[in-house]
């Protein structure tokens, strides 16, 4: 997922220098700027995934002030010093982040295999969107994903800053002496991380070396296919993808004209929407949103401003979404494909038979639907329900 000031690198992030390049481009129309950004980002994303693994050894910081521990079952130690003698993985995650959700399955396997030998996991949740700082939402997400380890809600970002986390997911491996010995940012490099976990545990428990390693995986090899990069609807990261914004800003209610065909990764709105810093919210009836993308799977972070559920009808390429392309949250009736947005979370919209380019339209039947982001999966990123 996106860093506090960047975009995904292999669904992760890029650094400040690249964002400055985008910021120094000549003043262009909205569509031209978006197309230029897509080309520029595609160039950087085609580069090797350097610096995803950091082997710099240094002391692990303690958890910062203002965190909320969401202990399940027996209370866990709340200070890094209390974990001396253990091998600890500190996993920074965000509950709307598909990259984090896909990683849960990997970390759960490690936890099952190595927890009996002194391996601990601590999940640190730091919100990417405003709604991610609601402790109840974080607790519900941890329960929904059945995370077996303690979770920390980093409400003020003190732990995020202390660890100098780069984005979501970001994993820090701590040895029994309290030293960070490996950092893995983003999806991937799981074999290298598991190998290091075993090496650390084997000092006291050599029998762990008999436990089979997970098979090596590479979800970014060419045959997996390329996808649209994460699409942000709001301006929270300086990457708002709504076309024809025409200078409108957060706090305004805007009547958008019927959309034309958006560019890849762009969002078109129709009807009345309230502009927010981290998304848009439908106002009245007749609002709709479209996004053009290329991927196999499509996910969207949607929210509610009220307690009443909202039905959202789904169309693909101008017709009701076909059943063979439906994501896990999609239902069907006489009116066609739809989802019921009952809570603020990431929704599974599409799982197509193969990777391809499409136009997806969301038509809420009532006001109060928040649309924040769209994320994607390729042919190798199908383990998305941990």
SEBA-553683 format. One record per residue (C-alpha): residue number from 1; x, y, z. Coordinates in pm, whole numbers. Layout:
LOTI/NUM/X/Y/Z
...
END
This chain:
LOTI/1/0/0/0
LOTI/2/87/360/-23
LOTI/3/345/524/189
LOTI/4/260/846/368
LOTI/5/411/1030/71
LOTI/6/446/780/-215
LOTI/7/289/514/-435
LOTI/8/321/140/-451
LOTI/9/646/-21/-561
LOTI/10/530/-366/-660
LOTI/11/214/-260/-473
LOTI/12/419/-79/-210
LOTI/13/577/266/-236
LOTI/14/811/508/-403
LOTI/15/1023/780/-251
LOTI/16/1002/1157/-216
LOTI/17/1233/1227/-508
LOTI/18/996/1064/-755
LOTI/19/702/1255/-615
LOTI/20/898/1577/-657
LOTI/21/948/1488/-1022
LOTI/22/571/1472/-1062
LOTI/23/529/1798/-873
LOTI/24/773/1983/-1100
LOTI/25/598/1892/-1425
LOTI/26/450/2173/-1637
LOTI/27/91/2275/-1568
LOTI/28/-125/2043/-1779
LOTI/29/-490/1950/-1812
LOTI/30/-625/1696/-1563
LOTI/31/-636/1414/-1817
LOTI/32/-292/1491/-1958
LOTI/33/-140/1515/-1611
LOTI/34/-287/1178/-1519
LOTI/35/-160/1012/-1835
LOTI/36/184/1165/-1782
LOTI/37/187/1042/-1421
LOTI/38/91/690/-1529
LOTI/39/376/683/-1779
LOTI/40/627/818/-1529
LOTI/41/518/582/-1252
LOTI/42/525/290/-1495
LOTI/43/890/374/-1566
LOTI/44/984/367/-1198
LOTI/45/778/59/-1125
LOTI/46/959/-125/-1407
LOTI/47/1289/-77/-1220
LOTI/48/1423/-361/-1006
LOTI/49/1266/-376/-660
LOTI/50/1577/-245/-485
LOTI/51/1590/-172/-111
LOTI/52/1292/-385/-23
LOTI/53/1510/-586/215
LOTI/54/1716/-396/473
LOTI/55/1975/-594/671
LOTI/56/2103/-300/875
LOTI/57/2128/-415/1238
LOTI/58/2018/-169/1507
LOTI/59/1827/-169/1838
LOTI/60/1450/-212/1814
LOTI/61/1257/88/1949
LOTI/62/989/41/2210
LOTI/63/623/98/2126
LOTI/64/544/469/2135
LOTI/65/311/667/2356
LOTI/66/-60/681/2276
LOTI/67/-87/326/2142
LOTI/68/-389/110/2227
LOTI/69/-324/-261/2283
LOTI/70/-601/-486/2156
LOTI/71/-507/-797/2349
LOTI/72/-707/-1107/2273
LOTI/73/-702/-1377/2539
LOTI/74/-398/-1361/2766
LOTI/75/-246/-1013/2787
LOTI/76/76/-978/2588
LOTI/77/388/-792/2706
LOTI/78/364/-427/2606
LOTI/79/733/-340/2580
LOTI/80/1001/-468/2343
LOTI/81/1234/-533/2635
LOTI/82/984/-786/2769
LOTI/83/1039/-998/2456
LOTI/84/1413/-1056/2515
LOTI/85/1500/-1416/2439
LOTI/86/1225/-1434/2176
LOTI/87/1232/-1381/1800
LOTI/88/979/-1111/1723
LOTI/89/819/-994/1400
LOTI/90/670/-643/1420
LOTI/91/423/-621/1132
LOTI/92/293/-277/1031
LOTI/93/-43/-321/861
LOTI/94/-357/-132/762
LOTI/95/-700/-290/752
LOTI/96/-799/-159/408
LOTI/97/-465/-267/254
LOTI/98/-497/-566/19
LOTI/99/-119/-612/28
LOTI/100/-135/-654/406
LOTI/101/-435/-886/381
LOTI/102/-254/-1109/133
LOTI/103/46/-1117/368
LOTI/104/-162/-1233/664
LOTI/105/-178/-1583/520
LOTI/106/203/-1599/502
LOTI/107/261/-1468/854
LOTI/108/-8/-1700/995
LOTI/109/179/-1999/852
LOTI/110/500/-1882/1014
LOTI/111/324/-1822/1344
LOTI/112/173/-2171/1341
LOTI/113/507/-2335/1262
LOTI/114/741/-2137/1485
LOTI/115/542/-1993/1777
LOTI/116/601/-2307/1989
LOTI/117/976/-2238/1958
LOTI/118/969/-1874/2072
LOTI/119/851/-1683/1764
LOTI/120/620/-1390/1838
LOTI/121/428/-1154/1610
LOTI/122/299/-808/1702
LOTI/123/71/-635/1453
LOTI/124/96/-255/1458
LOTI/125/-195/-84/1285
LOTI/126/-138/270/1162
LOTI/127/-424/418/961
LOTI/128/-386/519/601
LOTI/129/-730/681/588
LOTI/130/-906/884/857
LOTI/131/-1141/598/938
LOTI/132/-842/378/1017
LOTI/133/-792/563/1346
LOTI/134/-1118/433/1492
LOTI/135/-1001/171/1743
LOTI/136/-1327/-22/1710
LOTI/137/-1271/-57/1335
LOTI/138/-920/-189/1395
LOTI/139/-1043/-437/1656
LOTI/140/-1321/-561/1428
LOTI/141/-1072/-601/1141
LOTI/142/-831/-801/1358
LOTI/143/-1119/-1030/1453
LOTI/144/-1244/-1055/1093
LOTI/145/-899/-1160/971
LOTI/146/-860/-1392/1273
LOTI/147/-518/-1257/1368
LOTI/148/-385/-1484/1645
LOTI/149/-121/-1238/1772
LOTI/150/-158/-915/1975
LOTI/151/-245/-599/1784
LOTI/152/-146/-242/1862
LOTI/153/-353/53/1736
LOTI/154/-89/321/1675
LOTI/155/-326/615/1714
LOTI/156/-66/892/1707
LOTI/157/186/728/1477
LOTI/158/453/726/1748
LOTI/159/556/365/1685
LOTI/160/538/417/1307
LOTI/161/782/708/1341
LOTI/162/1008/529/1589
LOTI/163/1054/237/1349
LOTI/164/1069/469/1045
LOTI/165/814/252/868
LOTI/166/784/313/496
LOTI/167/435/187/422
LOTI/168/208/-116/438
LOTI/169/303/-392/489
LOTI/170/638/-327/653
LOTI/171/789/-606/864
LOTI/172/1075/-579/1114
LOTI/173/1245/-895/1247
LOTI/174/1395/-864/1596
LOTI/175/1647/-1111/1736
LOTI/176/1654/-1241/2098
LOTI/177/1890/-958/2197
LOTI/178/1640/-691/2090
LOTI/179/1814/-598/1764
LOTI/180/1635/-542/1434
LOTI/181/1820/-774/1196
LOTI/182/1594/-759/890
LOTI/183/1326/-532/746
LOTI/184/1109/-640/453
LOTI/185/894/-372/295
LOTI/186/600/-477/80
LOTI/187/488/-811/-54
LOTI/188/755/-1063/-137
LOTI/189/1095/-1182/-10
LOTI/190/910/-1425/216
LOTI/191/1163/-1707/174
LOTI/192/1446/-1479/283
LOTI/193/1248/-1367/588
LOTI/194/1147/-1721/690
LOTI/195/1505/-1843/648
LOTI/196/1622/-1571/887
LOTI/197/1349/-1657/1140
LOTI/198/1465/-2020/1142
LOTI/199/1830/-1920/1173
LOTI/200/1755/-1713/1484
LOTI/201/1534/-1978/1646
LOTI/202/1776/-2263/1569
LOTI/203/2033/-2130/1817
LOTI/204/1811/-2251/2102
LOTI/205/1593/-2492/1906
LOTI/206/1790/-2666/1628
LOTI/207/1488/-2887/1560
LOTI/208/1319/-2598/1374
LOTI/209/1548/-2671/1081
LOTI/210/1348/-2990/1020
LOTI/211/1028/-2789/962
LOTI/212/960/-2754/587
LOTI/213/1005/-2405/446
LOTI/214/718/-2245/258
LOTI/215/761/-2284/-121
LOTI/216/939/-1994/-285
LOTI/217/695/-1745/-436
LOTI/218/726/-1457/-678
LOTI/219/398/-1277/-737
LOTI/220/566/-1024/-966
LOTI/221/725/-1247/-1229
LOTI/222/629/-1156/-1587
LOTI/223/378/-1438/-1628
LOTI/224/178/-1300/-1334
LOTI/225/83/-997/-1542
LOTI/226/97/-625/-1472
LOTI/227/-191/-436/-1311
LOTI/228/-306/-80/-1269
LOTI/229/-135/85/-974
LOTI/230/-339/164/-664
LOTI/231/-606/425/-738
LOTI/232/-665/690/-471
LOTI/233/-988/886/-494
LOTI/234/-890/1157/-243
LOTI/235/-590/1388/-229
LOTI/236/-453/1253/99
LOTI/237/-132/1131/-69
LOTI/238/-121/1389/-348
LOTI/239/-242/1128/-599
LOTI/240/-612/1199/-632
LOTI/241/-735/1022/-946
LOTI/242/-1072/1193/-997
LOTI/243/-1081/1352/-1341
LOTI/244/-1254/1684/-1406
LOTI/245/-1211/1804/-1049
LOTI/246/-1180/2158/-1192
LOTI/247/-1015/2304/-886
LOTI/248/-1264/2180/-628
LOTI/249/-1128/2095/-284
LOTI/250/-1213/1907/35
LOTI/251/-1533/2021/201
LOTI/252/-1713/2117/-120
LOTI/253/-2021/1947/-264
LOTI/254/-1992/1923/-642
LOTI/255/-2233/1824/-920
LOTI/256/-2034/1620/-1168
LOTI/257/-2147/1589/-1529
LOTI/258/-2206/1244/-1683
LOTI/259/-1862/1088/-1727
LOTI/260/-1669/1034/-2045
LOTI/261/-1432/739/-2076
LOTI/262/-1160/766/-1807
LOTI/263/-795/680/-1857
LOTI/264/-646/372/-1694
LOTI/265/-638/422/-1318
LOTI/266/-859/732/-1332
LOTI/267/-1197/782/-1165
LOTI/268/-1496/957/-1320
LOTI/269/-1786/1079/-1106
LOTI/270/-2145/1157/-1202
LOTI/271/-2404/1329/-986
LOTI/272/-2348/1508/-657
LOTI/273/-2051/1414/-436
LOTI/274/-1889/1572/-133
LOTI/275/-1514/1605/-173
LOTI/276/-1310/1480/121
LOTI/277/-936/1474/177
LOTI/278/-926/1095/159
LOTI/279/-1216/1022/-77
LOTI/280/-1560/1132/-192
LOTI/281/-1908/1076/-43
LOTI/282/-2229/1045/-244
LOTI/283/-2496/1311/-184
LOTI/284/-2856/1249/-284
LOTI/285/-2963/1003/-550
LOTI/286/-2815/948/-894
LOTI/287/-2449/954/-793
LOTI/288/-2210/713/-960
LOTI/289/-1841/640/-1000
LOTI/290/-1638/468/-1272
LOTI/291/-1280/347/-1281
LOTI/292/-1089/200/-1573
LOTI/293/-829/-62/-1483
LOTI/294/-639/-367/-1597
LOTI/295/-608/-655/-1350
LOTI/296/-759/-989/-1259
LOTI/297/-896/-890/-919
LOTI/298/-1043/-557/-810
LOTI/299/-1098/-436/-455
LOTI/300/-1236/-109/-319
LOTI/301/-1227/61/19
LOTI/302/-1582/186/76
LOTI/303/-1732/351/384
LOTI/304/-2065/462/530
LOTI/305/-2149/799/681
LOTI/306/-2460/661/853
LOTI/307/-2576/338/1011
LOTI/308/-2799/232/720
LOTI/309/-2657/-15/468
LOTI/310/-2633/98/105
LOTI/311/-2686/-120/-199
LOTI/312/-2430/-51/-471
LOTI/313/-2506/-185/-819
LOTI/314/-2207/-299/-1025
LOTI/315/-2159/-274/-1400
LOTI/316/-1867/-389/-1612
LOTI/317/-1811/-237/-1955
LOTI/318/-2164/-97/-1959
LOTI/319/-2355/-413/-1859
LOTI/320/-2430/-576/-1522
LOTI/321/-2124/-751/-1383
LOTI/322/-2126/-1115/-1502
LOTI/323/-2127/-1390/-1240
LOTI/324/-1802/-1541/-1363
LOTI/325/-1622/-1214/-1274
LOTI/326/-1783/-1157/-934
LOTI/327/-1574/-1098/-625
LOTI/328/-1651/-1256/-289
LOTI/329/-1874/-968/-171
LOTI/330/-2091/-958/-485
LOTI/331/-2453/-1079/-484
LOTI/332/-2709/-1118/-761
LOTI/333/-3085/-1070/-796
LOTI/334/-3332/-972/-1068
LOTI/335/-3168/-629/-1097
LOTI/336/-2820/-772/-1153
LOTI/337/-2494/-762/-959
LOTI/338/-2457/-561/-638
LOTI/339/-2285/-537/-302
LOTI/340/-2435/-439/31
LOTI/341/-2205/-188/201
LOTI/342/-2277/-253/567
LOTI/343/-1952/-132/722
LOTI/344/-1643/66/634
LOTI/345/-1388/-179/493
LOTI/346/-1229/-315/178
LOTI/347/-1478/-494/-50
LOTI/348/-1399/-774/-294
LOTI/349/-1558/-657/-620
LOTI/350/-1412/-865/-901
LOTI/351/-1229/-1191/-959
LOTI/352/-1217/-1237/-1335
LOTI/353/-1125/-1563/-1510
LOTI/354/-814/-1391/-1647
LOTI/355/-632/-1062/-1628
LOTI/356/-782/-798/-1856
LOTI/357/-878/-432/-1906
LOTI/358/-1228/-319/-1804
LOTI/359/-1443/-27/-1697
LOTI/360/-1622/-83/-1366
LOTI/361/-1913/138/-1255
LOTI/362/-2050/171/-901
LOTI/363/-2403/307/-861
LOTI/364/-2514/352/-498
LOTI/365/-2889/350/-441
LOTI/366/-2868/602/-159
LOTI/367/-2654/885/-21
LOTI/368/-2370/844/224
LOTI/369/-2141/605/35
LOTI/370/-1774/691/73
LOTI/371/-1536/582/-204
LOTI/372/-1170/599/-105
LOTI/373/-951/371/-317
LOTI/374/-929/86/-566
LOTI/375/-661/-181/-551
LOTI/376/-581/-470/-782
LOTI/377/-446/-822/-808
LOTI/378/-268/-1012/-1085
LOTI/379/-280/-1378/-1188
LOTI/380/-54/-1480/-897
LOTI/381/-216/-1276/-618
LOTI/382/-522/-1491/-561
LOTI/383/-466/-1586/-194
LOTI/384/-647/-1277/-69
LOTI/385/-878/-1416/201
LOTI/386/-659/-1521/496
END
